[in-house]
Amino acid sequence: MKNILKIMGFSAAGLATYLYVNKKNPKIFFKNLSDDAKESFERSKRVNDSRKSLQQNVQKLQQEIKKSTPVIEQLQKDINDFQFKISPRISMIKDRVSHLQK
């Protein structure tokens, strides 16, 4: 208990010295300190709210990705089928172009 009182005493003396040396009004100093603490609290609250919102949006995105995976796979299958079907025609077109270029 004595140590705590000593620390508080040294802290109060240090604060008084700081206020005196820097010619600061204690009332204004503590008001500014209070305002800064409130601003910091509000900023941290906004950051926390933004973090929660981001987490919710990431979860929604992951759910939508899971829903879209079968559609993407079906599209890829359709593209592969189409490429297979047009492959002979592309080959024929390339042959004709090369024949015309000769």
MOPAC internal coordinates of N, CA, C and O (Angstrom, degrees):
PM7 1SCF
backbone

  N    0.0000 0     0.00 0     0.00 0    0    0    0
  C    1.4401 1     0.00 0     0.00 0    1    0    0
  C    1.5346 1   110.94 1     0.00 0    2    1    0
  O    1.2310 1   121.20 1   140.89 1    3    2    1
  N    1.3408 1   115.31 1   -39.11 1    3    2    1
  C    1.4590 1   119.15 1   179.64 1    5    3    2
  C    1.5253 1   110.87 1   -64.38 1    6    5    3
  O    1.2310 1   121.18 1   141.06 1    7    6    5
  N    1.3327 1   115.36 1   -38.94 1    7    6    5
  C    1.4609 1   119.17 1  -179.86 1    9    7    6
  C    1.5267 1   111.21 1   -63.66 1   10    9    7
  O    1.2310 1   120.79 1   140.96 1   11   10    9
  N    1.3202 1   116.10 1   -39.04 1   11   10    9
  C    1.4655 1   119.86 1   179.51 1   13   11   10
  C    1.5209 1   109.87 1   -64.42 1   14   13   11
  O    1.2310 1   120.48 1   137.89 1   15   14   13
  N    1.3231 1   116.68 1   -42.11 1   15   14   13
  C    1.4589 1   120.23 1   178.93 1   17   15   14
  C    1.5285 1   111.17 1   -65.44 1   18   17   15
  O    1.2310 1   120.37 1   142.24 1   19   18   17
  N    1.3237 1   116.90 1   -37.76 1   19   18   17
  C    1.4709 1   120.48 1   177.58 1   21   19   18
  C    1.5214 1   110.11 1   -63.55 1   22   21   19
  O    1.2310 1   120.94 1   134.81 1   23   22   21
  N    1.3243 1   115.82 1   -45.19 1   23   22   21
  C    1.4728 1   119.79 1  -179.46 1   25   23   22
  C    1.5241 1   110.21 1   -63.00 1   26   25   23
  O    1.2310 1   120.78 1   137.65 1   27   26   25
  N    1.3383 1   116.12 1   -42.35 1   27   26   25
  C    1.4672 1   119.63 1   178.53 1   29   27   26
  C    1.5293 1   110.76 1   -63.63 1   30   29   27
  O    1.2310 1   120.71 1   140.69 1   31   30   29
  N    1.3007 1   116.24 1   -39.31 1   31   30   29
  C    1.4683 1   120.75 1   178.36 1   33   31   30
  C    1.5144 1   111.46 1   -63.58 1   34   33   31
  O    1.2310 1   120.40 1   133.06 1   35   34   33
  N    1.3314 1   116.84 1   -46.94 1   35   34   33
  C    1.4669 1   120.37 1   178.52 1   37   35   34
  C    1.5258 1   110.80 1   -63.70 1   38   37   35
  O    1.2310 1   120.58 1   141.65 1   39   38   37
  N    1.3262 1   116.49 1   -38.35 1   39   38   37
  C    1.4627 1   120.04 1   179.31 1   41   39   38
  C    1.5250 1   110.58 1   -65.25 1   42   41   39
  O    1.2310 1   120.48 1   136.61 1   43   42   41
  N    1.3259 1   116.69 1   -43.39 1   43   42   41
  C    1.4626 1   120.32 1   179.31 1   45   43   42
  C    1.5273 1   110.01 1   -64.33 1   46   45   43
  O    1.2310 1   120.37 1   138.18 1   47   46   45
  N    1.3165 1   116.89 1   -41.82 1   47   46   45
  C    1.4666 1   120.25 1   178.95 1   49   47   46
  C    1.5258 1   110.38 1   -64.69 1   50   49   47
  O    1.2310 1   120.38 1   139.11 1   51   50   49
  N    1.3162 1   116.87 1   -40.89 1   51   50   49
  C    1.4628 1   120.66 1   178.21 1   53   51   50
  C    1.5258 1   111.46 1   -64.47 1   54   53   51
  O    1.2310 1   120.68 1   139.06 1   55   54   53
  N    1.3118 1   116.31 1   -40.94 1   55   54   53
  C    1.4656 1   120.06 1   177.99 1   57   55   54
  C    1.5155 1   110.81 1   -65.25 1   58   57   55
  O    1.2310 1   120.48 1   135.54 1   59   58   57
  N    1.3219 1   116.68 1   -44.46 1   59   58   57
  C    1.4713 1   120.20 1   178.82 1   61   59   58
  C    1.5222 1   110.48 1   -60.96 1   62   61   59
  O    1.2310 1   120.46 1   138.14 1   63   62   61
  N    1.3166 1   116.72 1   -41.86 1   63   62   61
  C    1.4687 1   120.50 1   178.59 1   65   63   62
  C    1.5208 1   110.36 1   -63.49 1   66   65   63
  O    1.2310 1   120.39 1   135.81 1   67   66   65
  N    1.3092 1   116.86 1   -44.19 1   67   66   65
  C    1.4796 1   120.96 1   179.08 1   69   67   66
  C    1.5277 1   110.18 1   -59.33 1   70   69   67
  O    1.2310 1   120.56 1   132.80 1   71   70   69
  N    1.3323 1   116.54 1   -47.20 1   71   70   69
  C    1.4664 1   120.22 1  -178.65 1   73   71   70
  C    1.5252 1   111.23 1   -63.89 1   74   73   71
  O    1.2310 1   120.50 1   140.23 1   75   74   73
  N    1.3170 1   116.66 1   -39.77 1   75   74   73
  C    1.4670 1   120.60 1  -179.36 1   77   75   74
  C    1.5334 1   111.15 1   -68.65 1   78   77   75
  O    1.2310 1   120.45 1   132.73 1   79   78   77
  N    1.3310 1   116.74 1   -47.27 1   79   78   77
  C    1.4665 1   120.99 1  -176.96 1   81   79   78
  C    1.5255 1   110.69 1   -64.42 1   82   81   79
  O    1.2310 1   120.36 1   139.47 1   83   82   81
  N    1.3246 1   116.92 1   -40.53 1   83   82   81
  C    1.4658 1   120.42 1  -178.16 1   85   83   82
  C    1.5260 1   112.99 1   -90.58 1   86   85   83
  O    1.2310 1   120.35 1  -174.77 1   87   86   85
  N    1.3303 1   116.94 1     5.23 1   87   86   85
  C    1.4499 1   124.15 1   177.58 1   89   87   86
  C    1.5311 1   111.65 1    50.40 1   90   89   87
  O    1.2310 1   121.67 1  -126.98 1   91   90   89
  N    1.3334 1   114.41 1    53.02 1   91   90   89
  C    1.4616 1   120.75 1   179.78 1   93   91   90
  C    1.5132 1   109.88 1  -107.12 1   94   93   91
  O    1.2310 1   121.57 1   -38.34 1   95   94   93
  N    1.3170 1   114.60 1   141.66 1   95   94   93
  C    1.4568 1   121.15 1   176.46 1   97   95   94
  C    1.5280 1   107.76 1   -77.71 1   98   97   95
  O    1.2310 1   119.55 1   -54.61 1   99   98   97
  N    1.3427 1   118.47 1   125.39 1   99   98   97
  C    1.4756 1   120.07 1  -177.48 1  101   99   98
  C    1.5222 1   113.04 1   -58.71 1  102  101   99
  O    1.2310 1   120.37 1   142.19 1  103  102  101
  N    1.3299 1   116.91 1   -37.81 1  103  102  101
  C    1.4645 1   120.36 1  -179.61 1  105  103  102
  C    1.5316 1   110.64 1   -62.53 1  106  105  103
  O    1.2310 1   120.70 1   133.52 1  107  106  105
  N    1.3253 1   116.26 1   -46.48 1  107  106  105
  C    1.4691 1   121.36 1   179.24 1  109  107  106
  C    1.5290 1   110.20 1   -67.41 1  110  109  107
  O    1.2310 1   120.80 1   139.70 1  111  110  109
  N    1.3373 1   116.07 1   -40.30 1  111  110  109
  C    1.4625 1   120.47 1   179.84 1  113  111  110
  C    1.5270 1   110.68 1   -58.96 1  114  113  111
  O    1.2310 1   120.14 1   131.61 1  115  114  113
  N    1.3369 1   117.33 1   -48.39 1  115  114  113
  C    1.4608 1   120.12 1  -178.79 1  117  115  114
  C    1.5227 1   112.11 1   -70.65 1  118  117  115
  O    1.2310 1   119.89 1   148.74 1  119  118  117
  N    1.3422 1   117.82 1   -31.26 1  119  118  117
  C    1.4598 1   120.33 1   175.65 1  121  119  118
  C    1.5320 1   109.61 1   -65.76 1  122  121  119
  O    1.2310 1   120.69 1   134.65 1  123  122  121
  N    1.3256 1   116.29 1   -45.35 1  123  122  121
  C    1.4690 1   119.68 1   177.85 1  125  123  122
  C    1.5246 1   111.11 1   -62.75 1  126  125  123
  O    1.2310 1   120.84 1   139.78 1  127  126  125
  N    1.3178 1   116.00 1   -40.22 1  127  126  125
  C    1.4585 1   120.91 1   178.40 1  129  127  126
  C    1.5308 1   110.39 1   -62.49 1  130  129  127
  O    1.2310 1   120.80 1   137.28 1  131  130  129
  N    1.3252 1   116.08 1   -42.72 1  131  130  129
  C    1.4636 1   121.04 1   178.19 1  133  131  130
  C    1.5285 1   111.02 1   -64.74 1  134  133  131
  O    1.2310 1   120.65 1   135.75 1  135  134  133
  N    1.3326 1   116.36 1   -44.25 1  135  134  133
  C    1.4734 1   120.38 1   178.92 1  137  135  134
  C    1.5273 1   111.20 1   -61.98 1  138  137  135
  O    1.2310 1   120.80 1   137.82 1  139  138  137
  N    1.3290 1   116.07 1   -42.18 1  139  138  137
  C    1.4691 1   119.93 1   178.75 1  141  139  138
  C    1.5279 1   111.11 1   -63.29 1  142  141  139
  O    1.2310 1   120.83 1   139.82 1  143  142  141
  N    1.3264 1   116.02 1   -40.18 1  143  142  141
  C    1.4719 1   119.86 1   179.37 1  145  143  142
  C    1.5259 1   110.13 1   -65.01 1  146  145  143
  O    1.2310 1   120.32 1   138.44 1  147  146  145
  N    1.3316 1   116.99 1   -41.56 1  147  146  145
  C    1.4719 1   120.69 1   178.46 1  149  147  146
  C    1.5294 1   110.87 1   -63.46 1  150  149  147
  O    1.2310 1   120.73 1   136.62 1  151  150  149
  N    1.3286 1   116.21 1   -43.38 1  151  150  149
  C    1.4771 1   120.06 1   178.23 1  153  151  150
  C    1.5219 1   110.90 1   -61.77 1  154  153  151
  O    1.2310 1   120.80 1   136.81 1  155  154  153
  N    1.3110 1   116.08 1   -43.19 1  155  154  153
  C    1.4689 1   119.64 1   179.38 1  157  155  154
  C    1.5223 1   110.50 1   -63.22 1  158  157  155
  O    1.2310 1   120.38 1   139.01 1  159  158  157
  N    1.3171 1   116.88 1   -40.99 1  159  158  157
  C    1.4633 1   120.73 1   178.23 1  161  159  158
  C    1.5336 1   110.44 1   -62.84 1  162  161  159
  O    1.2310 1   120.20 1   135.05 1  163  162  161
  N    1.3222 1   117.22 1   -44.95 1  163  162  161
  C    1.4738 1   121.04 1   179.66 1  165  163  162
  C    1.5352 1   110.88 1   -63.37 1  166  165  163
  O    1.2310 1   120.70 1   137.84 1  167  166  165
  N    1.3385 1   116.27 1   -42.16 1  167  166  165
  C    1.4736 1   119.49 1   178.46 1  169  167  166
  C    1.5190 1   110.95 1   -62.83 1  170  169  167
  O    1.2310 1   120.55 1   136.85 1  171  170  169
  N    1.3315 1   116.55 1   -43.15 1  171  170  169
  C    1.4668 1   118.74 1  -179.72 1  173  171  170
  C    1.5247 1   110.42 1   -66.95 1  174  173  171
  O    1.2310 1   120.26 1   145.48 1  175  174  173
  N    1.3268 1   117.10 1   -34.52 1  175  174  173
  C    1.4640 1   120.84 1   176.71 1  177  175  174
  C    1.5356 1   110.44 1   -64.99 1  178  177  175
  O    1.2310 1   120.36 1   137.55 1  179  178  177
  N    1.3412 1   116.91 1   -42.45 1  179  178  177
  C    1.4794 1   120.31 1   178.05 1  181  179  178
  C    1.5265 1   111.00 1   -64.24 1  182  181  179
  O    1.2310 1   120.68 1   139.32 1  183  182  181
  N    1.3199 1   116.30 1   -40.68 1  183  182  181
  C    1.4706 1   120.01 1   178.12 1  185  183  182
  C    1.5185 1   109.94 1   -62.67 1  186  185  183
  O    1.2310 1   120.46 1   136.44 1  187  186  185
  N    1.3158 1   116.73 1   -43.56 1  187  186  185
  C    1.4612 1   121.06 1   179.82 1  189  187  186
  C    1.5293 1   110.95 1   -64.29 1  190  189  187
  O    1.2310 1   120.36 1   137.47 1  191  190  189
  N    1.3403 1   116.92 1   -42.53 1  191  190  189
  C    1.4678 1   120.62 1   177.10 1  193  191  190
  C    1.5280 1   111.00 1   -62.49 1  194  193  191
  O    1.2310 1   120.69 1   138.61 1  195  194  193
  N    1.3145 1   116.28 1   -41.39 1  195  194  193
  C    1.4677 1   120.54 1   178.21 1  197  195  194
  C    1.5216 1   111.20 1   -64.63 1  198  197  195
  O    1.2310 1   120.79 1   141.12 1  199  198  197
  N    1.3226 1   116.10 1   -38.88 1  199  198  197
  C    1.4642 1   120.23 1   178.22 1  201  199  198
  C    1.5208 1   110.38 1   -62.81 1  202  201  199
  O    1.2310 1   120.54 1   135.13 1  203  202  201
  N    1.3359 1   116.58 1   -44.87 1  203  202  201
  C    1.4674 1   120.29 1   178.94 1  205  203  202
  C    1.5188 1   111.17 1   -62.34 1  206  205  203
  O    1.2310 1   120.84 1   137.60 1  207  206  205
  N    1.3234 1   115.99 1   -42.40 1  207  206  205
  C    1.4638 1   120.30 1   178.84 1  209  207  206
  C    1.5287 1   110.50 1   -63.01 1  210  209  207
  O    1.2310 1   120.58 1   138.01 1  211  210  209
  N    1.3255 1   116.49 1   -41.99 1  211  210  209
  C    1.4612 1   120.51 1   178.40 1  213  211  210
  C    1.5225 1   110.88 1   -62.42 1  214  213  211
  O    1.2310 1   120.17 1   136.95 1  215  214  213
  N    1.3154 1   117.28 1   -43.05 1  215  214  213
  C    1.4651 1   120.47 1   178.85 1  217  215  214
  C    1.5254 1   110.96 1   -61.43 1  218  217  215
  O    1.2310 1   120.12 1   137.96 1  219  218  217
  N    1.3239 1   117.37 1   -42.04 1  219  218  217
  C    1.4612 1   120.84 1   178.75 1  221  219  218
  C    1.5295 1   110.82 1   -64.16 1  222  221  219
  O    1.2310 1   120.98 1   137.81 1  223  222  221
  N    1.3280 1   115.74 1   -42.19 1  223  222  221
  C    1.4663 1   119.32 1   179.94 1  225  223  222
  C    1.5242 1   112.08 1   -67.47 1  226  225  223
  O    1.2310 1   120.37 1   144.32 1  227  226  225
  N    1.3225 1   116.90 1   -35.68 1  227  226  225
  C    1.4659 1   120.46 1   176.88 1  229  227  226
  C    1.5311 1   109.93 1   -65.29 1  230  229  227
  O    1.2310 1   120.50 1   139.45 1  231  230  229
  N    1.3292 1   116.65 1   -40.55 1  231  230  229
  C    1.4649 1   119.55 1   177.70 1  233  231  230
  C    1.5232 1   111.27 1   -63.89 1  234  233  231
  O    1.2310 1   120.42 1   138.39 1  235  234  233
  N    1.3326 1   116.80 1   -41.61 1  235  234  233
  C    1.4704 1   120.40 1   177.46 1  237  235  234
  C    1.5216 1   110.36 1   -62.13 1  238  237  235
  O    1.2310 1   120.67 1   137.04 1  239  238  237
  N    1.3328 1   116.32 1   -42.96 1  239  238  237
  C    1.4633 1   120.73 1   179.31 1  241  239  238
  C    1.5224 1   111.08 1   -61.96 1  242  241  239
  O    1.2310 1   120.33 1   136.99 1  243  242  241
  N    1.3178 1   116.98 1   -43.01 1  243  242  241
  C    1.4632 1   120.48 1   179.16 1  245  243  242
  C    1.5244 1   111.03 1   -62.77 1  246  245  243
  O    1.2310 1   120.46 1   141.73 1  247  246  245
  N    1.3221 1   116.73 1   -38.27 1  247  246  245
  C    1.4639 1   119.99 1   177.91 1  249  247  246
  C    1.5304 1   110.83 1   -65.76 1  250  249  247
  O    1.2310 1   120.64 1   138.66 1  251  250  249
  N    1.3178 1   116.39 1   -41.34 1  251  250  249
  C    1.4639 1   120.08 1  -179.99 1  253  251  250
  C    1.5278 1   111.06 1   -68.22 1  254  253  251
  O    1.2310 1   120.54 1   144.60 1  255  254  253
  N    1.3184 1   116.58 1   -35.40 1  255  254  253
  C    1.4692 1   120.06 1   177.04 1  257  255  254
  C    1.5241 1   109.82 1   -63.72 1  258  257  255
  O    1.2310 1   120.59 1   137.69 1  259  258  257
  N    1.3337 1   116.48 1   -42.31 1  259  258  257
  C    1.4669 1   119.91 1   178.05 1  261  259  258
  C    1.5229 1   110.54 1   -61.65 1  262  261  259
  O    1.2310 1   120.49 1   140.34 1  263  262  261
  N    1.3304 1   116.66 1   -39.66 1  263  262  261
  C    1.4652 1   120.52 1   179.29 1  265  263  262
  C    1.5269 1   111.53 1   -67.82 1  266  265  263
  O    1.2310 1   120.13 1   144.41 1  267  266  265
  N    1.3184 1   117.35 1   -35.59 1  267  266  265
  C    1.4625 1   120.93 1  -174.69 1  269  267  266
  C    1.5280 1   113.64 1   -83.53 1  270  269  267
  O    1.2310 1   119.66 1   163.75 1  271  270  269
  N    1.3118 1   118.26 1   -16.25 1  271  270  269
  C    1.4643 1   121.20 1  -177.45 1  273  271  270
  C    1.5267 1   112.57 1   -56.70 1  274  273  271
  O    1.2310 1   118.34 1   132.93 1  275  274  273
  N    1.3331 1   120.77 1   -47.07 1  275  274  273
  C    1.4663 1   119.43 1   178.85 1  277  275  274
  C    1.5353 1   112.26 1   -62.04 1  278  277  275
  O    1.2310 1   120.34 1   142.78 1  279  278  277
  N    1.3123 1   116.95 1   -37.22 1  279  278  277
  C    1.4665 1   120.62 1   179.32 1  281  279  278
  C    1.5286 1   109.91 1   -64.90 1  282  281  279
  O    1.2310 1   120.28 1   135.77 1  283  282  281
  N    1.3028 1   117.07 1   -44.23 1  283  282  281
  C    1.4666 1   120.97 1   179.49 1  285  283  282
  C    1.5294 1   110.19 1   -63.72 1  286  285  283
  O    1.2310 1   120.51 1   137.72 1  287  286  285
  N    1.3161 1   116.63 1   -42.28 1  287  286  285
  C    1.4652 1   119.93 1   178.83 1  289  287  286
  C    1.5200 1   111.08 1   -63.09 1  290  289  287
  O    1.2310 1   120.15 1   139.73 1  291  290  289
  N    1.3350 1   117.31 1   -40.27 1  291  290  289
  C    1.4651 1   120.69 1   178.20 1  293  291  290
  C    1.5317 1   110.85 1   -66.40 1  294  293  291
  O    1.2310 1   120.65 1   140.27 1  295  294  293
  N    1.3116 1   116.37 1   -39.73 1  295  294  293
  C    1.4707 1   119.60 1   176.41 1  297  295  294
  C    1.5239 1   110.89 1   -61.40 1  298  297  295
  O    1.2310 1   120.29 1   136.45 1  299  298  297
  N    1.3129 1   117.05 1   -43.55 1  299  298  297
  C    1.4657 1   120.17 1   179.17 1  301  299  298
  C    1.5230 1   110.61 1   -62.87 1  302  301  299
  O    1.2310 1   120.09 1   139.73 1  303  302  301
  N    1.3062 1   117.43 1   -40.27 1  303  302  301
  C    1.4657 1   121.53 1   177.36 1  305  303  302
  C    1.5301 1   110.34 1   -62.35 1  306  305  303
  O    1.2310 1   120.65 1   135.60 1  307  306  305
  N    1.3362 1   116.36 1   -44.40 1  307  306  305
  C    1.4683 1   120.57 1   178.56 1  309  307  306
  C    1.5271 1   111.16 1   -62.78 1  310  309  307
  O    1.2310 1   120.54 1   139.29 1  311  310  309
  N    1.3272 1   116.57 1   -40.71 1  311  310  309
  C    1.4763 1   120.15 1   178.22 1  313  311  310
  C    1.5201 1   110.20 1   -63.60 1  314  313  311
  O    1.2310 1   120.23 1   135.71 1  315  314  313
  N    1.3246 1   117.16 1   -44.29 1  315  314  313
  C    1.4715 1   120.37 1   179.14 1  317  315  314
  C    1.5284 1   110.95 1   -62.39 1  318  317  315
  O    1.2310 1   120.25 1   137.95 1  319  318  317
  N    1.3467 1   117.12 1   -42.05 1  319  318  317
  C    1.4666 1   120.72 1   177.74 1  321  319  318
  C    1.5283 1   110.71 1   -61.85 1  322  321  319
  O    1.2310 1   120.72 1   136.10 1  323  322  321
  N    1.3132 1   116.23 1   -43.90 1  323  322  321
  C    1.4587 1   120.24 1  -179.38 1  325  323  322
  C    1.5306 1   110.70 1   -64.08 1  326  325  323
  O    1.2310 1   120.49 1   137.23 1  327  326  325
  N    1.3143 1   116.68 1   -42.77 1  327  326  325
  C    1.4616 1   119.82 1   178.64 1  329  327  326
  C    1.5339 1   110.64 1   -62.24 1  330  329  327
  O    1.2310 1   120.70 1   141.15 1  331  330  329
  N    1.3114 1   116.27 1   -38.85 1  331  330  329
  C    1.4521 1   119.78 1   178.64 1  333  331  330
  C    1.5317 1   110.10 1   -64.44 1  334  333  331
  O    1.2310 1   119.98 1   138.43 1  335  334  333
  N    1.3230 1   117.64 1   -41.57 1  335  334  333
  C    1.4657 1   121.99 1  -178.23 1  337  335  334
  C    1.5216 1   112.52 1   -68.55 1  338  337  335
  O    1.2310 1   120.28 1   143.37 1  339  338  337
  N    1.3249 1   117.08 1   -36.63 1  339  338  337
  C    1.4640 1   118.39 1  -177.00 1  341  339  338
  C    1.5234 1   113.03 1   -90.65 1  342  341  339
  O    1.2310 1   120.06 1   173.60 1  343  342  341
  N    1.2861 1   117.48 1    -6.40 1  343  342  341
  C    1.4591 1   120.77 1  -177.61 1  345  343  342
  C    1.5309 1   112.96 1   -55.16 1  346  345  343
  O    1.2310 1   118.52 1   133.76 1  347  346  345
  N    1.3397 1   120.42 1   -46.24 1  347  346  345
  C    1.4696 1   119.10 1   178.43 1  349  347  346
  C    1.5322 1   112.38 1   -63.17 1  350  349  347
  O    1.2310 1   120.62 1   143.71 1  351  350  349
  N    1.3074 1   116.41 1   -36.29 1  351  350  349
  C    1.4723 1   119.54 1  -179.24 1  353  351  350
  C    1.5280 1   110.69 1   -69.39 1  354  353  351
  O    1.2310 1   120.61 1   140.82 1  355  354  353
  N    1.3237 1   116.43 1   -39.18 1  355  354  353
  C    1.4695 1   119.90 1   177.27 1  357  355  354
  C    1.5265 1   109.87 1   -62.97 1  358  357  355
  O    1.2310 1   121.29 1   138.03 1  359  358  357
  N    1.3204 1   115.14 1   -41.97 1  359  358  357
  C    1.4631 1   119.38 1   178.45 1  361  359  358
  C    1.5236 1   110.47 1   -61.26 1  362  361  359
  O    1.2310 1   120.42 1   136.49 1  363  362  361
  N    1.3360 1   116.80 1   -43.51 1  363  362  361
  C    1.4591 1   120.98 1   179.32 1  365  363  362
  C    1.5343 1   110.76 1   -63.61 1  366  365  363
  O    1.2310 1   120.20 1   138.42 1  367  366  365
  N    1.3139 1   117.22 1   -41.58 1  367  366  365
  C    1.4719 1   120.77 1   178.83 1  369  367  366
  C    1.5291 1   110.33 1   -63.73 1  370  369  367
  O    1.2310 1   119.83 1   138.75 1  371  370  369
  N    1.2993 1   117.93 1   -41.25 1  371  370  369
  C    1.4683 1   121.07 1   178.45 1  373  371  370
  C    1.5231 1   110.84 1   -63.08 1  374  373  371
  O    1.2310 1   120.70 1   139.35 1  375  374  373
  N    1.3232 1   116.27 1   -40.65 1  375  374  373
  C    1.4754 1   119.86 1   177.69 1  377  375  374
  C    1.5165 1   110.86 1   -61.35 1  378  377  375
  O    1.2310 1   120.34 1   134.33 1  379  378  377
  N    1.3203 1   116.95 1   -45.67 1  379  378  377
  C    1.4807 1   120.34 1  -179.46 1  381  379  378
  C    1.5093 1   111.53 1   -64.21 1  382  381  379
  O    1.2310 1   120.56 1   139.03 1  383  382  381
  N    1.3423 1   116.54 1   -40.97 1  383  382  381
  C    1.4786 1   119.60 1   179.22 1  385  383  382
  C    1.5183 1   109.46 1   -63.55 1  386  385  383
  O    1.2310 1   119.87 1   136.37 1  387  386  385
  N    1.3170 1   117.86 1   -43.63 1  387  386  385
  C    1.4638 1   119.47 1  -179.95 1  389  387  386
  C    1.5432 1   110.85 1   -65.84 1  390  389  387
  O    1.2310 1   120.46 1   144.64 1  391  390  389
  N    1.3410 1   116.74 1   -35.36 1  391  390  389
  C    1.4691 1   120.48 1   177.53 1  393  391  390
  C    1.5433 1   110.41 1   -66.06 1  394  393  391
  O    1.2310 1   120.12 1   140.61 1  395  394  393
  N    1.3343 1   117.38 1   -39.39 1  395  394  393
  C    1.4456 1   121.69 1   179.77 1  397  395  394
  C    1.5263 1   111.91 1   -70.38 1  398  397  395
  O    1.2310 1   119.87 1   152.13 1  399  398  397
  N    1.3023 1   117.85 1   -27.87 1  399  398  397
  C    1.4573 1   121.46 1  -178.57 1  401  399  398
  C    1.5311 1   111.53 1   -78.94 1  402  401  399
  O    1.2310 1   119.24 1   166.81 1  403  402  401
  N    1.3038 1   119.06 1   -13.19 1  403  402  401
  C    1.4622 1   121.57 1  -178.36 1  405  403  402
  C    1.4944 1   112.58 1   -75.94 1  406  405  403
  O    1.2310 1   120.10 1   180.00 1  407  406  405

